[in-house]
Amino acid sequence: TRSVDVLTGALPAQADMAQVEGALADKVPEAALYILSQSGEQQCVLVLCHKSGTETALETLRNYGFTMGQLKGRTGTVEENLQSIEQELSDTRKAREEDKTK
């Protein structure tokens, strides 16, 4: 939007979300952090932030291991993209398992 940046990315699984949210609230009160999904490896998050605070928010999140998501080139709804990503993950896991048995 004109005044809000919508960012996606990931934090390491071991990142303490309460601590991350607290640091973000201290540095950029006009930002909000939402957990989209969690796994043993990472926590996928959505960040909404007023454009004036985006750089500070990113700097703060990077201190906790945040990496930006790559959604460029995606089309369709969020649900369709999530299903596509889940299928890609499943296919990759299956291929790895097949490689282990060779």
C-alpha positions, 0 to 999 in steps of 0.5 A: 500500500502507499503507507505500509510495507508487507514483508515475508521472511523467516526466522530460525526455529530457535528464535524466541518470538516473544523477544523478537516481538518485544525488540521490534515493538521497542524499535518500531512501534508501528510494525506488527509481526505474525507467525505464518508457519513453524517447522523444526528449521524455521519460523515463517513470518509476515511483517506489516510496517509503516514505510517510515520504519521498514529499514529499522524493522529489517535491521532489528529482525536481522539481529535475530537471523531474519531473512527476506522471503522471495515471492517475486514471480508468484501468481495466484492466491496466497492459498494456491501459492502455499499449496504449490510450495508444500507440493515442492517441499514434498517432492524435494523430500521424496527425491532426497529419500530416494537418493538415500536409498540408492 
